[in-house]
Amino acid sequence: IALIGFMGAGKSTGAAAFQEKFGRTAIEMDEEIARREGKSIPDIFKEKGEDYFRELETAFLRELSGREGLVISCGGGVPLRPENVALLRKGGVVVWLAARPETILERTKGSDDRPLLRGKKDIGSISQLMDARREKYEAAAGIRVWTDGKTGEEICREILGALDEAI
């Protein structure tokens, strides 16, 4: 299961819930990329640029391709590249976790780990970036689950319910 969506939409929370409830291995793309690079995501963006970071994402997805039993919490920009979407679909089900801009602001306001939100932590800026990505998320995912006000377990149950309906 690949979880896509905007920053703060609940991908990490949902992946952790799947790991806890079903023993699936949760993969945090951003955390793993930062660990491998030996620096934070903001530092990777600052030192090497967004294009370099996007290449790291694609390379990591290629590496994960073919592995089973994973729940992948994708970085918010992963679906912007068609190759990434193809890799995610090849591996299983793509689920778009969505939330309102107000929810995103509340969830991200205390973090500086999201370089694309630096200096833009307001409803207008978040809405604008979400709108720019919406079409890519819609095209990539077979299922959308709203996460506003939900716990990890509730997100997990919503995903399972949506998967049952899709089958």
Stockholm file with secondary structure:
# STOCKHOLM 1.0

chainA/1-167         IALIGFMGAGKSTGAAAFQEKFGRTAIEMDEEIARREGKSIPDIFKEKGEDYFRELETAFLRELSGREGLVISCGGGVPLRPENVALLRKGGVVVWLAARPETILERTKGSDDRPLLRGKKDIGSISQLMDARREKYEAAAGIRVWTDGKTGEEICREILGALDEAI
#=GR chainA/1-167 SS CEEECSTTSSHHHHHHHHHHHHCCEEEEHHHHHHHHHTSCHHHHHHHHCHHHHHHHHHHHHHHHTTCCSEEEECCTTGGGSHHHHHHHHHHSCEEEEECCHHHHHHHHTTCCCCGGGTTCCSHHHHHHHHHHHHHHHHHHCSEEEECTTCCHHHHHHHHHHHHHHHC
#=GC SS_cons         CEEECSTTSSHHHHHHHHHHHHCCEEEEHHHHHHHHHTSCHHHHHHHHCHHHHHHHHHHHHHHHTTCCSEEEECCTTGGGSHHHHHHHHHHSCEEEEECCHHHHHHHHTTCCCCGGGTTCCSHHHHHHHHHHHHHHHHHHCSEEEECTTCCHHHHHHHHHHHHHHHC
//
